[in-house]
Amino acid sequence: MEKKTKKARGLGRGLSALMADVALDPQDSGDMPEKSVERLVPIELLEANPDQPRKSFAPAALQELADSIREKGVLQPLIVRKSPRKAEAFEIVAGERRWRASQMAQLHKIPILVRELSDTEVLEIAIIENIQRADLNAIEEAHGYKQLIDRFGHTQEQLAQALSKSRSHIANIMRLLQLPDDVQGFLREGKLTAGHARALITTENPSDLARKVVSQGLSVRETEALVKREADGAGTPKKERRKAPDKDADTRALESDLSANLQMKVSIEHLDVDGSGNLTIRYRSLDQLDALCQLLTVSPLDGTR
């Protein structure tokens, strides 16, 4: 049983052990107390990890880091492994920004700690390090959590404990991936905050509302008010609004409760005097459909499927 678990994760070590290797200063500023280093090596013997998820490095931030390194040196060693491509060389596992900034600062040698890591562990550490970055936007952070869960089998509880985040924070950030691509694009570009996006998740037309929020420069509170007006029917066609009075207060309350519990739009229509009717549930993604199917296939007696 234990062997099967390890095989499913694809790792020989736990997340906490990997976290020990990437307990890095979030700002990479070199302000942490000096640690003992395994060795100093010529900077030209280091090479970047070609599978590093983070491809872009802000020039201004790199220059600031280079100035700090030029004044104080690199006080925190890079995590490396022996290069699988070049003899005598080392592949950077964590700390590529310090390596790039050290080149800008014209350092000849740099401190490293050598670890024996598999390709899978190297990728996992790279994802964890990126999540720890202070300048990560909400969508990048959400994708990082999703990769750690989907590819490596970690749970939200494990991530929360290892990364010093609350489970609700991780769950709320990951919910942003349910938004359409254009709304996620606004988040990446900084035109919307995570607070704006969370308010848009439960709406039927998040793309239209997101464009309105961006064009009008609405605050998070104003966005929440806009979403509420939309949910109350202010944004629906007049022809549809005329049908609303046909529903009694109990039916509307039931629709509201079901919608809140399922996080999906629920509509109830009574058709005949014998009490028959239609219940419509609208989902916005296949993930929501899958979650709904799981709820509907749970046995009410013993909780099994």
N, C-alpha and C positions, 0 to 999 in steps of 0.2 A: 504493500500500500504506500509506503514511504517513497519507494522508487518511482511509482507512478506519479506521485505529487511533484517530485522534483522534475520529472520529465515534462510534465504539463507546463511548469513554469519556465523550463529551459535554462535554469540557473542552478549553480551549485551552492549559492550563498543567498542569504536573506536580504531584504531591502535595507534593514538596519546596518548590516555589514557594509553594503555599498555606500550608504549615507556617510559612514565614517571616512570614506575616501573623498567625499565631495563636500565636506563641512567647510565650505569656502566663504570668505568674506563676500557678501552680496555685491559690494561695490568694487571688488578687486583693487582696492586702493593701497594695499600694503601696509595698513595701519594696525594689523593684528600683531601680537607679540611674536617674536621670531621663534620658529620651531627648528628642531634639529633636522638637517637635510641629509639625505643619503649620499648625494654627491653633487658636485658642480661640473657641468659639461659645456663644451662649446655650443653656442646657440645654433650653429649650422648643423648640428647632429639631430636636431629636433625637426619633426615634420607634423603637419596638421592631419587630423583624422579625416579621411575623405568622406566618411559617412556621418560627419558631424551635422546634426539637424539644423543648427544655426549657421546661416550662410552670410548674413550681412552684419557688419560691425560699423557703428556710427563713427565717422572720422573724428568728430569733435571730442567724443568720449574717449577714443583711443589716444588722442593727443594729450588730453588731461591726465590719463593714466601714465602715458610716457613721461610727462613732466614729473609726476610723483615718483616714478621708478628712477628717473635720472637723479633725483634728489636723495631718495631713501634706499634705493635698490629694491630688489624683489625679496621681500621678507617671508613670503609664503611660497613654498615650492610647488611646482607643477606636478600633477599626477600623470605618469607616463607608463608605457609598456614597451618592450622591445619591438622594434618595427618588424612587421611580417613581410616587408618588401626590401629593406636595405640592411645589410650587415652593419653592426656598430651604431646604427641609428635608433632613435626612439620615437614612437608615435604618441602624440599628446592625447590624453584621455580627458583631462580637465585642466583648464587654464590657458586656452588658446589666446584669449584676449591679452593676458600678461606676456605671452610669447611674442605676439605681434607688437605690443607696446614696447617691449624690451628691444626689439629690432629698431624701432623708431628712436629709442633712447641710445642706440649704438652700443648696447652691452655686448661683451664678447663671450661671457659665460652666464649660465642661469641655473638656479637650484632645482633639482628634480627629486621625486620619490618614485621608485620603480615598483610597479605592481604586476603580478601575474593575473591577467584578465582575459576572458574569452571574448570573441567578437560580440556575443550577445550582451555580456556585462558591460563592455565598452559603450555600446549603444544606449543601454539603460542608464549608465552614469551620465552620458551626454544629455539625455532627456532630463534627468533629475537636476543637473547643473543649470540647464536652461530655465527650468521652473523656478529656481532660486534667484534668478536675475530680477533685479528691482524694476527694470525698464520693460519687462514683458507685458504685452497687452493681454486683455482678458481672453481673446480667442486663442492666442498662442499658448497661454496657460492651460486653457481647457483641452486643447489638442495634446498637450504634454500629459495631462492626467489620463486622457483617453488611451494614449499609447501605452502608458504604464499598466492600465487595467486590461486592455484588449490583448496586448502582445506578451505581457509578462505575468498576468494573472493576479495582480495585486487588487485588493479591495479598497473601497473608499476609506474604511476604518484604518487600514494599514498605512495608506498615504497620509491621512490626517495625523496619525501618531508620529510617523517618520519625518514629515515635513513641517511639523509644528503648526498645522492648520486645523481649523475646525472641520468636522465632517460636513456641516451645512454649507461652509464656504466652498468646498470641493464640489458638492452636489449642485449648488447654485451656479457656479462657474460652468460646469459641464452642461447644464441645461441650455446655455447660450448657443450650443452647437445645434439646437433644434431650429434656430432662426434661419431664414433664407440667406443665400450667399451674399446678396447685396447688402443686407443688414449687417452681416458679419464683416463685410468690407468696410462699412462705416466705423465699426469698432476698431478694426486694424489701423485705420487712418486717423483715429482719435476724434472723429466727428461725433461719435456717441460714446458715452461711458457705460460701464457694466450696469449701473443703476438704470440708465435709459433702457438698455436692452432687456433687463429683467421685467420692466414694466410692459414691454412689447410682446413678451413670449406668449401670453395667453390670448392675444388678439387674433382675429380671423385674417386681417390684412396688415401684418407687421411691416411689409415693404412700403406700402402707401403712407402709413403713419410715421415710419422712420424718416422718409423723405420730408414729410411735413415738419417733424421735429428738427431736422438738420437745417432746413430752409428758414425756419422761424427762430432758430436758436433757443428752443424751449429748454427749461430746466427739467430736472428729474421729476420734481413735484408737478410741474405743468404737464409733463408727459403722462404722469399717472392720472391726472384729471382728464386729459384728452382720451386716454384709454377707457376711463370710466364712462365718459359721454358716449363713446362708441359702443360699449357694452350695453348701455341703457337704451340704445336704439336711435340716438341722435344722428348717426351717420348712415342709417339704412334708408332705402327708398320709401316714399310716402305710401306707395301701394302696399308694401309689406307692413308698415306701421299701422295701417288701418285694421289689420288682422289681429293685432296684439290684444285689443279689449276682449276678444272672444275667449281668452284664457282666464280662468279664475285665479285668485290669489294663491291658492294651494298648489296649483299646477306650476305657476311661476316660481314659487318657493322651492318646489321639488326640482325644477330645472336648474335653479341656482345652486342648490346643494350638490346635485350630481356633477355639474360643471366644475365646481370647486374641488370636489373629491377626485375627479378623473383628470383635471387639468385639460379638459377638452370641452368643446361646445356641445351641449346637450339640448335637444328640442323634443317636446312632447306634444302630440296632436291627438285629441280625442275625436273619433270619427262617428261612432254609432251610439245609440241610446243604451245598448247593452254593455257599454264600458270598454269596447275595443278601441284600438288606436295604434299610432306609430310612435316609436321612440328612436330618434336619430342622433347618432354620435359622430361628430366630425373630427377626424384626426389630420394632423398637418405633416406627418412623416411616417415612414415605415417603423421607426423606433417606437412611436406612440401606438401604432397598430399592434406591434408585438407586445408592448406592455399591457394593452387592453386585452389581448388574447390570453395572456398569462393570468390576468385577473378573472376572466370568465371561465377558465378551465380549472380553477382551484375548487376542490371538493368542500362544501360547507360543513361536512361532518368531521373529517380528520385533517383537512388542510393539505391533502396530497393531490397530485395531478393525475 
